[in-house]
Amino acid sequence: MRALKAKQKEELRLAQLEWIKYRDLDFKLIDSIYDTMQGTMYIPMRIDARMEVIKKRALELKGYLDLITEGE
């Protein structure tokens, strides 16, 4: 947040609020799929699928930060 200008901070805040809604809906989808599976191997697979959603967003945000701080 320190690297962002005021307008960028607000845009990030709004984007994150919307992303959280997306994340929660994606988690519901993931859970609904894995709820139909039998066996303990699906527990770590469900967790991995959920983590991938978060990992993807974290890498996107890191890419934006790298772009903003490039050349500092």
C-alpha positions in Angstrom: 0.0 0.0 0.0 2.9 2.4 0.7 3.9 2.2 -3.0 0.5 3.2 -4.2 -1.0 6.6 -4.8 -4.3 7.5 -3.1 -6.5 6.6 -6.2 -4.6 3.4 -6.6 -5.2 2.5 -3.0 -8.9 3.0 -3.4 -9.0 1.0 -6.6 -7.1 -1.9 -4.9 -9.4 -1.8 -2.0 -12.5 -2.0 -4.2 -10.8 -4.7 -6.4 -10.0 -6.8 -3.3 -13.5 -6.5 -1.9 -14.8 -7.9 -5.2 -12.1 -10.5 -5.4 -13.1 -11.7 -1.9 -16.7 -12.2 -3.2 -15.3 -14.2 -6.2 -13.0 -16.2 -3.9 -15.9 -17.1 -1.6 -18.1 -18.2 -4.6 -15.1 -20.2 -6.0 -14.6 -21.9 -2.7 -18.3 -22.9 -2.7 -17.9 -24.4 -6.1 -14.7 -26.3 -5.1 -16.4 -27.5 -1.9 -19.5 -28.6 -3.8 -17.4 -30.7 -6.1 -15.2 -32.3 -3.5 -18.2 -32.9 -1.2 -19.4 -35.6 -3.7 -16.1 -37.4 -3.5 -15.4 -40.4 -1.2 -12.0 -41.0 0.3 -9.4 -39.2 2.3 -7.2 -38.3 -0.7 -9.8 -35.7 -1.6 -9.2 -33.7 1.6 -5.7 -32.4 0.5 -6.9 -32.0 -3.0 -9.7 -29.7 -1.9 -7.3 -27.7 0.2 -4.8 -27.5 -2.7 -7.6 -26.2 -5.0 -8.6 -23.5 -2.5 -4.9 -22.5 -2.0 -4.4 -22.2 -5.8 -7.2 -19.5 -5.9 -5.3 -17.5 -3.3 -1.9 -18.2 -4.7 -3.0 -16.9 -8.1 -4.3 -13.6 -6.6 -1.1 -13.2 -4.5 1.1 -13.6 -7.6 -1.1 -11.1 -9.5 -0.7 -8.6 -6.7 3.1 -9.2 -6.5 3.3 -8.7 -10.2 1.6 -5.3 -9.8 3.9 -4.3 -7.0 7.0 -5.3 -9.0 5.7 -3.2 -11.9 5.1 -0.2 -9.7 8.4 -0.4 -7.9 10.4 -1.2 -11.0 13.4 1.1 -11.2 13.2 2.4 -7.6 
